[in-house]
Amino acid sequence: MNLITRTRLTLVAIVAGVLMSPPLGLHRACADTDSAKPTAGEAKAFMDSLETELLDLLIASERSEWVKSTNITYDTDMLAARASEAVMAYVSIKADQARRFDGLKLDASLRRKFNLLKLRLSLPAPSDSAKRSELAILATEMSSMYGKGKYCPDGQSGDCLTLGDLSKTLASSRDFDELKEAWVGWRSTTKPMREKFVRFVELANEGAREFGFGDLGDLWKSRYDMPPDEFEKEINRLWEQVQPLYQQLHCYARTQLAKKYGADKVPSGKPIPAHLLGNMWSQDFANIFDLLAPEKDSAFDVTGILQEKKIDERGVVRQAEAFFVSLGLDPLPETFWERSMFTKPRDREVVCHASAWDIDWLDDLRIKMCIEINAEDFTTVHHELGHNYYQRAYKRLSALFADSANDGFHEALGDTIALSVTPAYFVKIGYLDKLPPDSLNPLMRRALDKIAFLPFGLLVDQWRFDVFSGRVSPDQYNAHWWKLRTKYQGIAPPVSRSEKDFDPGAKYHVAANVPYTRYFLATILQFQFHRALCEVAGHEGPLHTCSIYDNKKAGKLLNDMMEMGMEKPWPDAIEALTGQRKMDATAIIDYFQPLLDWLEEQNKDAVCGW
C-alpha cells in the first residue's frame, strides 16, 4: 500500500467555487477600526458569523477543486487560482480581525476556535493583494505542472510517458538502466518548478509572518497542541523508537539487491541507489517484494485473488464499504456512487492521486482515484473510505472543529482499517476458503510499505522546515534534499544531481504544498490504534493477524473517537481510543516482532548501516 499517494488535504491552498474578491472595505485595517474594549459576547458573535460564512466558502471551494482535479485545463486552473486567492484573503482578514479578542477571557471551546483559525490555512496569504494573487497563481501552477508532467524519451510529444507510465516501469522492471531512465525522466519534468518554488517560499513566509509566526514551518508545527520546538523533539523521539527496525530492513534489502544487480552497483555498507527500490520516490519498497520475500511461494496473493474473482473497480469499493458496515456504521449515501471517480477518464487530464472528499461537510462524500485491480489499490480504497467515514462522523460539529484531532489522525484512521485487510479478513468475506499456512510473507509486504516509509515521511517536511526557516538557501535546495535522504533513508541518486534540478518537486506534496509530517505520524498512530482496537475485539494471537472486521465493539470505539473531531486537543482523542495520552511507536515493534527477529538473523553476517 502506498501511503503517500492518497489524501487530499482539507484547506491546503483551499479554493472556492465562485469568483469573488474581498468585500469592499474588508481589509486588514478593519481590525483597528473599533477601539472599544471587546466583550465575550462580541467574540462569540464574531465567531458564529465567521463559521457560517466559512462553511459556505468551504462548500464552494470543494466543488471548484473537484472540477479542477477531475478536468485539468487552463481555464479550470485559472478559476481555481482566482477562487483560492479570494478564500485566502477572507481567512487571512478574519484571522487578523480576530486579534482584537486576544487576551480576552473566553470559554475553552471558543478560545480553541480562535486559536485554530490562525492555524487553519497551510498557505497563508500576504495582505498585499498583488502578492496574494501571485501566490495563488504560483500554487496552482506548481500543482498543475505536477499533474500534467510528461517525459518524452526521444523529445517527441507522441511518445511521452506520464507519471503513471514511469511508475509502472519502476515497479515492474528489473533492468538497471531502464529503471534509471524512468527515474531521471520524471525528474526532468520538475526542473521548471524550481524558480516558482523559490518565489513561493518568499510569499508564503511573508503571509505566515503576518500571522505572527516566524515562518511557514512554524505555523505548520504549531498545529499539534504543543510549541514548535517540542513538536520537533516529539518527532525525533518517535523516530528513535522505530529506527532500529528500519535499519534491519534496509540492510536486508541492500543484500538482496546486490545479489540481483551485483555488488558493484549495490555495494555493501553504502546507500542504496534510489531507482532500485520499486517506487518513484523510494518511499516504500513494496514493489520489490519478489526480491525480498522470506519464502518463495505464498498462498496469499491479493492481486491474484481479486483477478480470479473478476472483481471490478466498483466492486472493490463496494467491498470496502461492506467492511465499515460490518463495524455497525451506515452505508455510504447513494450520491457517493453517482459522483465519485473510480477510473481514469479517457477524454481529459485528471489528478489520479487518490483522495477522499467531503464536498458539503455533511453527506456529499466522494473518492477520486484511478483504481487498478491489485493488492495496493484494494487496500488504498479501504483507506480512502476510512477518511469518508471519519468525515461523516464529525459532521455535527461546527466548521472549525470539523476535522480530525490532528492531521495525522485522518491518515491513521484510514490505514488502521487497512491493517485489518488480512488473510483472516479474506476468509470471512469468502475470498479465501481457508487461512493460508503461516508465513512471514504478508508481514514482509506490510513492512516494505510501512517501515520503509517512515524515514521518508519524516524528511520531506524536515527539508521544508529547513527551507522555510532560511537554514537552507535556494542554492542548496537539491543538495540538502539528498543530504537528508541519505541520512534518514540510506539511499543515493543513481546519477549526479545539481542545483539545476529540483528533485523535491518530483513529489506531489511538495508541488501542491501539502504538509507531510502527518503521514509519518499516521504510520505511528495506526499501529497504536490497531493494537487498542484488537484488544477491545478480544483478538488472540500475533497482532499482525488481527482483523476487526465484523466487530461492533471495535466499531463503536472507533466511531466515538471520530465523532470528537477537532473539538478537543488530540491527546484527549487518542486517550479515548487507546487509553494513552502520548503517541507510542512500540505498537509497531509489537506488530513486526516476528519479522524483526528474522531480519536480525538474516543480517548477522552483513555490514549494516551506510
C-alpha positions in Angstrom: 0.0 0.0 0.0 1.3 3.4 -1.0 0.6 5.6 2.0 1.6 8.9 0.4 -0.5 8.8 -2.8 -3.7 9.3 -1.1 -5.3 12.1 0.8 -6.4 15.5 -0.4 -5.8 17.9 2.4 -8.6 19.9 3.9 -7.9 23.6 3.3 -4.5 23.2 1.7 -4.3 26.1 -0.8 -8.0 26.0 -0.5 -10.1 27.0 -3.4 -13.6 28.4 -3.7 -16.0 27.6 -6.5 -17.1 31.2 -7.0 -15.3 34.1 -8.4 -15.1 36.7 -5.7 -13.0 39.4 -4.2 -13.0 40.5 -0.6 -16.0 42.8 0.0 -15.3 46.5 -0.4 -13.8 47.9 2.7 -12.8 44.5 4.1 -9.1 44.7 4.6 -6.7 44.3 7.5 -7.1 47.8 8.7 -10.6 46.8 9.8 -9.1 45.1 12.8 -8.2 48.5 14.2 -11.4 50.4 13.5 -13.1 49.5 16.8 -11.1 50.9 19.7 -13.8 49.9 22.3 -12.8 47.1 24.6 -14.3 43.8 23.2 -16.6 41.5 25.1 -17.0 37.8 25.3 -20.4 38.2 23.6 -18.9 40.1 20.7 -16.3 37.4 20.3 -18.9 34.7 20.2 -21.0 36.7 17.6 -17.9 37.2 15.5 -17.0 33.5 15.5 -20.6 32.4 14.8 -20.8 34.7 11.8 -17.3 33.6 10.6 -18.1 29.9 10.8 -21.3 30.4 8.8 -19.5 32.3 6.1 -16.5 29.9 6.2 -18.7 26.9 5.7 -20.3 28.4 2.6 -16.9 29.1 1.2 -15.6 25.7 2.0 -18.5 24.0 0.2 -18.0 26.2 -2.8 -14.3 25.6 -2.7 -14.6 21.8 -2.7 -16.8 21.9 -5.8 -14.3 24.1 -7.6 -11.4 21.9 -6.6 -13.2 18.8 -7.6 -13.9 20.2 -11.1 -10.2 21.2 -11.5 -8.9 17.8 -10.2 -11.2 15.8 -12.5 -10.7 18.0 -15.5 -7.3 19.8 -15.7 -7.4 22.6 -18.2 -6.1 26.1 -18.5 -9.5 27.5 -17.5 -10.1 25.3 -14.5 -6.6 26.2 -13.3 -7.3 29.9 -13.6 -10.7 29.6 -12.0 -9.2 27.7 -9.1 -6.4 30.2 -8.7 -8.8 33.2 -8.6 -11.0 31.4 -6.1 -8.0 30.4 -4.0 -6.9 34.0 -3.8 -10.4 35.0 -2.6 -10.6 32.5 0.2 -7.1 33.0 1.3 -7.9 36.7 1.6 -11.1 36.0 3.6 -9.4 33.7 6.1 -6.4 36.0 6.4 -8.5 39.1 7.1 -10.7 37.3 9.6 -7.7 35.9 11.5 -6.3 39.4 11.6 -9.5 40.9 12.9 -9.7 38.1 15.5 -6.6 39.6 17.2 -9.0 42.1 18.8 -10.1 39.2 21.0 -6.6 38.1 22.1 -6.2 38.1 25.8 -10.0 38.2 26.4 -11.2 35.5 28.8 -13.4 33.1 26.8 -14.7 29.6 27.5 -12.3 26.9 26.4 -14.3 25.9 23.3 -14.5 29.4 21.9 -10.8 30.2 22.7 -9.8 26.9 20.8 -11.7 28.1 17.8 -9.8 31.4 17.7 -6.5 29.5 18.0 -7.5 27.1 15.3 -8.5 30.0 13.0 -4.9 31.2 12.8 -3.6 27.7 12.0 -6.3 26.9 9.5 -4.5 27.6 6.2 -1.4 25.7 5.1 -0.8 28.6 2.8 -1.5 32.0 4.5 -1.7 34.9 2.1 0.2 38.2 2.4 -2.1 41.2 2.9 -0.8 42.8 -0.3 -3.4 42.0 -3.0 -0.8 41.7 -5.8 1.3 39.3 -3.8 -1.7 37.3 -2.7 -2.7 36.9 -6.3 0.8 35.9 -7.3 0.9 33.3 -4.5 -2.4 31.8 -5.5 -1.2 31.5 -9.2 2.1 30.0 -8.2 0.4 27.4 -6.0 -2.0 26.4 -8.8 0.8 26.4 -11.5 3.0 24.1 -9.5 0.2 21.7 -8.7 -0.9 21.6 -12.4 2.7 21.2 -13.6 2.9 18.1 -11.5 -0.4 16.8 -12.7 0.4 17.4 -16.4 4.1 16.4 -16.2 5.2 14.0 -19.0 8.6 12.7 -20.0 9.3 12.3 -23.7 12.3 9.9 -24.2 13.0 11.0 -27.8 12.0 14.6 -27.3 8.9 14.0 -29.4 5.5 14.6 -27.9 4.0 11.5 -29.5 5.9 9.1 -27.3 5.6 10.9 -23.9 5.2 9.0 -20.7 3.1 10.0 -17.7 4.0 9.6 -14.1 1.8 6.5 -14.1 3.7 5.0 -17.0 7.1 5.7 -15.4 5.9 4.4 -12.0 4.9 1.1 -13.7 8.4 0.8 -15.0 9.9 1.5 -11.6 7.6 -1.1 -10.1 8.0 -3.9 -12.7 11.3 -3.6 -14.5 14.5 -5.3 -13.2 16.7 -3.7 -15.8 19.2 -1.4 -14.1 19.4 1.1 -17.0 15.7 1.1 -17.8 14.9 1.9 -14.2 17.5 4.7 -14.2 16.0 6.3 -17.3 12.5 6.3 -15.8 13.7 7.7 -12.5 15.7 10.5 -14.2 12.9 11.1 -16.8 10.3 12.0 -14.2 12.6 14.4 -12.5 13.3 16.2 -15.8 9.7 17.4 -15.7 10.2 19.3 -12.4 13.2 21.5 -13.2 10.9 24.4 -14.4 9.2 24.3 -11.0 12.4 25.4 -9.1 12.2 29.2 -9.7 8.5 29.2 -8.9 9.1 27.4 -5.7 11.8 29.9 -4.6 9.3 32.8 -5.0 6.5 30.7 -3.5 8.6 30.3 -0.3 9.2 34.0 -0.1 5.5 34.9 -0.4 4.3 32.0 1.9 6.7 33.1 4.6 5.5 36.7 4.3 2.0 35.5 4.9 3.0 33.4 7.8 4.9 36.2 9.5 1.8 38.5 9.1 0.0 35.9 11.2 2.7 36.1 13.9 4.7 33.1 13.0 8.5 33.0 12.3 7.9 31.2 9.0 5.5 28.8 7.3 7.2 25.8 9.0 6.5 27.3 12.5 2.8 27.7 11.5 2.6 24.0 10.5 4.3 22.8 13.6 2.1 24.9 15.8 -1.0 22.8 14.9 -0.2 19.9 17.3 -1.2 21.4 20.6 2.4 22.0 21.6 5.1 24.6 20.9 7.0 24.0 17.6 10.3 23.1 19.3 8.6 20.5 21.4 6.9 19.1 18.4 10.2 18.5 16.6 11.5 16.8 19.7 8.4 14.5 19.8 9.0 13.6 16.1 12.6 12.7 16.8 11.6 10.6 19.9 9.2 8.6 17.7 11.8 8.1 15.0 14.3 6.8 17.6 11.8 4.1 18.6 11.4 2.7 15.1 14.8 3.4 13.6 16.4 0.0 14.5 13.6 -1.8 12.7 14.2 0.3 9.5 17.9 -0.2 9.7 17.4 -4.0 9.7 15.0 -3.8 6.8 17.4 -1.6 4.8 20.3 -3.9 5.5 18.5 -7.0 4.3 17.1 -5.2 1.2 20.6 -4.0 0.2 21.9 -7.5 0.4 19.2 -8.9 -1.8 19.5 -6.1 -4.3 23.3 -6.7 -4.5 22.5 -10.4 -5.4 20.2 -9.1 -8.2 22.3 -6.3 -9.7 25.8 -7.0 -8.5 27.9 -5.8 -5.6 29.5 -3.2 -7.9 26.1 -1.5 -8.4 24.9 -2.0 -4.8 28.0 -2.0 -2.6 27.9 -3.2 1.0 27.9 -0.5 3.7 26.8 2.2 1.2 23.5 3.9 0.4 21.1 2.0 -2.0 20.7 3.5 -5.5 17.3 5.2 -5.3 15.9 3.8 -8.6 16.2 0.1 -7.5 13.5 0.2 -4.8 10.4 -0.1 -6.9 8.9 3.3 -6.2 9.4 6.6 -7.9 10.4 8.3 -4.6 11.8 5.2 -2.8 9.1 6.0 -0.2 8.4 2.3 0.1 9.9 -1.0 -1.1 6.6 -2.8 -1.8 7.2 -3.4 -5.5 10.4 -5.3 -5.0 8.7 -7.8 -2.7 9.6 -10.6 -5.2 13.3 -9.9 -4.5 12.9 -9.7 -0.7 10.2 -12.3 0.1 11.2 -14.6 3.0 9.6 -17.5 1.3 9.4 -18.3 -2.4 5.8 -19.3 -2.5 2.9 -17.6 -0.9 -0.8 -18.7 -0.7 -1.9 -15.2 -0.1 -1.8 -13.3 -3.4 -4.3 -10.5 -3.1 -3.9 -9.3 -6.7 -4.4 -12.9 -8.0 -7.4 -13.4 -5.7 -9.1 -10.2 -7.0 -8.5 -11.1 -10.6 -9.6 -14.6 -10.2 -12.9 -13.4 -8.6 -13.2 -10.9 -11.5 -13.8 -8.0 -9.1 -14.1 -4.7 -11.0 -13.3 -1.2 -9.7 -16.7 -0.5 -8.3 -16.7 -4.0 -6.7 -13.5 -3.1 -4.8 -15.2 0.0 -3.4 -18.4 -2.0 -2.5 -16.3 -4.4 -0.5 -14.5 -1.6 1.3 -17.9 -0.2 2.2 -19.0 -3.6 3.5 -16.1 -3.5 5.9 -17.4 -0.4 7.6 -21.0 -1.6 7.6 -19.7 -4.8 9.4 -18.5 -2.5 12.2 -22.0 -1.1 12.7 -21.7 2.0 10.6 -24.2 3.1 8.0 -23.7 2.5 4.2 -22.4 5.4 2.1 -25.1 7.7 0.5 -26.2 6.9 -3.0 -24.7 10.1 -4.2 -21.3 8.7 -3.4 -21.7 6.1 -6.1 -23.1 8.6 -8.6 -20.4 11.3 -8.1 -17.1 9.6 -7.3 -14.4 9.0 -9.8 -13.2 5.4 -9.7 -11.4 5.1 -13.0 -9.3 7.4 -15.2 -11.3 9.1 -17.9 -10.1 8.7 -21.5 -11.1 12.2 -22.6 -9.3 14.5 -20.2 -6.4 15.1 -17.9 -7.1 14.4 -14.2 -5.2 14.1 -10.9 -5.1 10.4 -10.3 -3.7 11.0 -6.8 -6.2 9.1 -4.7 -8.2 11.2 -2.3 -11.3 11.3 -0.2 -13.7 14.3 -0.4 -16.4 15.8 1.8 -18.0 18.3 -0.6 -20.7 19.8 1.7 -19.3 18.9 5.1 -22.4 16.7 5.5 -23.3 13.8 3.3 -21.8 14.5 -0.2 -18.9 12.1 0.3 -16.7 11.0 -2.7 -13.4 9.5 -3.6 -11.3 10.3 -6.6 -9.0 7.6 -7.8 -7.8 5.7 -10.9 -8.3 2.3 -9.4 -6.4 -0.7 -10.7 -7.3 -4.2 -9.7 -4.3 -5.1 -7.5 -3.4 -5.6 -3.9 -2.2 -2.0 -3.4 -5.4 -0.3 -4.6 -7.6 -2.8 -2.8 -6.0 -1.7 0.5 -6.0 2.0 -0.6 -9.7 2.0 -1.2 -10.3 0.8 2.3 -8.0 3.6 3.5 -9.9 6.3 1.5 -13.3 5.2 2.8 -11.8 5.5 6.3 -11.4 9.2 5.5 -15.0 9.4 4.3 -16.4 7.7 7.4 -14.3 10.0 9.6 -15.6 13.0 7.7 -19.2 11.9 8.2 -18.7 11.1 11.9 -17.8 14.7 12.8 -20.3 16.4 10.5 -22.4 17.6 13.6 -19.5 19.9 14.6 -19.1 23.5 13.6 -16.7 24.4 10.7 -13.5 24.9 12.7 -14.0 21.6 14.6 -15.0 19.6 11.6 -11.6 17.8 11.1 -9.5 15.1 12.7 -7.9 15.6 16.1 -4.7 16.4 14.3 -3.9 15.8 10.7 -2.1 12.6 11.4 -5.3 11.1 12.8 -7.1 11.3 9.5 -4.4 9.4 7.7 -4.0 7.0 10.6 -7.7 6.2 10.7 -7.7 5.2 7.0 -4.7 3.0 7.5 -5.9 1.5 10.7 -8.7 0.0 8.7 -6.2 -1.1 6.0 -4.3 -3.1 8.7 -7.3 -5.3 9.0 -7.0 -6.4 5.4 -5.5 -9.7 6.5 -5.9 -13.4 5.4 -8.5 -13.8 8.1 -10.5 -11.0 6.6 -10.3 -12.6 3.2 -11.6 -15.8 4.7 -14.5 -14.0 6.4 -15.7 -12.3 3.2 -15.4 -15.5 1.2 -12.4 -14.6 -1.0 -10.4 -17.5 0.5 -11.7 -20.9 1.5 -9.3 -21.2 4.5 -6.4 -19.5 6.2 -3.2 -20.0 4.3 -0.2 -21.6 6.1 1.7 -19.3 8.5 4.2 -17.2 6.5 6.3 -14.2 7.0 5.5 -13.0 3.5 2.4 -10.9 4.5 4.3 -9.3 7.3 7.2 -8.5 5.0 4.8 -7.0 2.4 3.5 -4.6 5.0 6.9 -3.8 6.3 8.1 -2.9 2.8 5.2 -0.4 2.8 5.1 0.9 6.3 8.5 0.6 7.8 10.3 1.5 4.6 8.2 4.7 4.5 9.0 6.0 8.0 12.2 8.0 7.2 10.7 9.4 4.0 7.7 10.5 6.0 10.0 12.3 8.4 12.4 14.0 6.0 10.0 15.7 3.5 8.9 18.3 6.0 12.3 18.4 7.6 13.6 19.6 4.3 10.8 22.2 4.0 11.3 23.3 7.6 14.9 24.0 6.8 13.9 25.8 3.6 11.2 27.9 5.2 13.4 28.9 8.1 16.2 30.0 5.8 18.6 27.5 7.3 18.9 26.3 3.7 19.2 28.8 0.9 17.9 28.3 -2.7 21.4 27.5 -4.0 21.4 24.4 -1.7 17.8 23.1 -2.2 18.7 20.0 -4.1 21.9 19.2 -2.2 20.1 19.4 1.2 17.3 17.2 -0.1 19.8 14.5 -0.9 21.7 15.0 2.3 18.5 14.2 4.3 17.5 11.3 2.0 20.9 9.7 2.6 20.9 10.5 6.4 17.5 9.1 7.1 16.8 6.6 4.3 20.2 5.4 3.3 19.7 6.0 -0.4 21.5 7.9 -3.1 20.6 9.2 -6.6 21.6 6.9 -9.5 23.1 9.8 -11.4 24.8 13.0 -10.2 22.4 15.8 -9.3 22.9 19.6 -9.3 21.1 22.8 -8.3 19.7 22.9 -11.8 17.5 20.0 -10.7 14.6 20.3 -8.3 14.1 16.8 -7.1 11.8 17.7 -4.1 9.2 18.9 -6.7 9.0 15.4 -8.1 6.9 14.6 -5.0 3.2 15.7 -5.2 3.0 17.0 -1.7 5.9 19.5 -2.3 4.4 20.7 -5.6 1.0 21.0 -4.1 2.1 22.4 -0.7 0.6 19.6 1.3 2.2 19.2 4.8 3.8 15.8 5.1 4.6 15.1 8.7 1.0 13.9 9.1 2.0 10.7 7.1 4.8 9.9 9.5 2.5 10.4 12.5 -0.2 8.4 10.8 2.2 5.4 10.4 2.9 5.6 14.1 -0.7 6.1 15.2 -2.3 3.5 13.0 -0.5 0.7 14.8 -1.3 2.2 18.2 -4.9 2.4 17.2 -4.9 -1.1 15.7 -3.4 -2.6 18.9 -6.1 -0.9 21.0 -9.0 -2.0 18.8 -7.7 -5.5 18.6 -7.6 -5.7 22.4 -11.2 -4.5 22.5 -12.2 -7.0 19.9 -10.7 -9.8 22.0 -8.1 -10.8 19.5 -5.8 -13.7 20.5 -2.5 -14.3 18.7 0.1 -12.2 17.0 -1.0 -8.6 16.4 -0.4 -8.7 12.7 -3.0 -11.5 12.2 -5.8 -9.4 13.7 -8.8 -8.0 11.7 -11.5 -6.0 13.4 -13.9 -6.8 10.6 -17.4 -7.6 11.8 -16.7 -6.5 15.4 -19.3 -4.0 16.7 -17.4 -3.2 19.9 -14.3 -2.1 17.9 -16.6 -0.1 15.5 -18.2 1.8 18.3 -14.9 2.7 20.0 -13.6 3.9 16.6 -16.7 5.9 15.8 -16.8 7.5 19.3 -13.3 8.8 18.7 -14.1 10.0 15.2 -17.1 12.0 16.4 -14.8 14.1 18.6 -13.4 15.7 15.5 -11.0 18.5 16.4 -13.2 19.8 19.3 -10.7 18.7 21.9 -6.8 18.6 21.8 -5.5 15.4 20.2 -4.3 13.8 23.5 -7.9 13.6 24.5 -8.9 11.8 21.3 -6.0 9.3 21.5 -6.8 8.6 25.1 -10.5 7.9 24.2 -9.3 5.2 21.8 -6.2 3.8 23.3 -6.1 4.9 27.0 -2.8 6.6 26.3 -2.2 10.4 26.0 1.0 10.2 24.0 1.9 8.7 20.6 3.7 5.4 21.1 5.7 3.6 18.4 6.1 0.4 20.5 3.0 -0.9 18.8 5.0 -1.1 15.6 7.6 -3.2 17.2 4.9 -5.4 18.7 3.3 -5.8 15.2 6.5 -6.6 13.4 8.4 -8.5 16.1 8.4 -11.9 14.2 9.8 -10.2 11.2 12.4 -8.2 13.2 13.6 -11.4 14.8 14.0 -13.0 11.3 15.8 -9.9 9.8 18.3 -9.8 12.7 19.1 -13.5 11.9 19.5 -12.8 8.2 21.7 -9.8 8.8 24.0 -11.3 11.4 26.9 -11.5 9.0 26.1 -8.4 6.9 27.7 -5.0 7.1 24.7 -2.8 8.0 24.4 1.0 8.0 25.7 3.5 5.5 
